[in-house]
């Protein structure tokens, strides 16, 4: 497998940490909570797990909390309720839960483990590594969850930083308002990464097990350039271009910097899942959310991209960059309705092998 890059969220619990600046992602998780409860109540085939003593689930791309703990507790509660409603759990019989928290090795696992809820009803374990490859033994997991993670690519597409390529992304940091060639390079990398992701999960999950994904994207009827998060990333890039014109950073530095995210449509995800063939699509929905205020959007972008920006440009530009970005966010958000369709929910079930 080719070399992968990691873009961890800001660790710790400081002013610009992911811990304190992930309200936007939390809103998406809350919007999907009832859908996950419904999925477990109606789609989880516990008759296949009658002799089960330990239910094993994983949160892929968990970051540092607290959102992952909210998600995991909701899944545990829903599974317990499912077993109890079917008379599978009695006073002398207890179903135990093993939860695997996964993220890149560079994730701040110390912050994650320090923040673990003290009254949790599950055994916690950290699993460092990229979810674009195998992480678990064959057929060992019953439920996978991933929120605001699968949009991160395993790497920046090679073509967009190649000056000799038609897809060279000069003067931009994303595909949002770039040429068709840049978009196609990003899309091809996303398809490749999602295919790897599904191949790995198909090996690791039991037949009848569920995979729930929440990720930023856009409805089928819209163009990718209209997607909320695409416009936000483009806006961040415009701030860097503006700073380059003022001589604060070099244009060459901007030309060689690209954010490795791709915000897919439901149509594209559906095509990838069907081509993989190992999962049935049980549910696909857009998740309307309240639009954030400019300060929250700016702090969220900073918590998720500061590490990459600092590594490429240095820490000296951070304050001015995000001050400028926050001001521009006001104009961006004024063009959206009170609710934005910025997140998608997809529920998959592992098919039975023939």
Secondary structure, DSSP 4 states (H G I P E B T S, - for coil): -------PPP-SSSTT-TTTS-HHHHHHHHHHHHHHHHHHHHH--GGGGTT-SEEEEEEET-TTSSHHHHHHHHHHHHHHHHHHHTT---TT---EEEEEEEE-TTS-HHHHHHTS-TT-SSEEEEEES-TTS--S-TT-EEEEEEES-TTB-SS--GGGG-TTSTT--TT-SSSTTS-HHHHHHHHHHHHHHHHHHHHHHHHHEEEEEEEEEEEE-B-TTS-GGG-HHHHHHHHHHHHHHHHHHTTSS-HHHHHT----B---BHHHHHHHHHHH-SEEEEEEEEEEEEPPPHHHHHHHHHHHHHHHHHHHH-GGGHHHHHHHHHHHHHHHHHTS-SEEEEEEEEEEEEPPP-
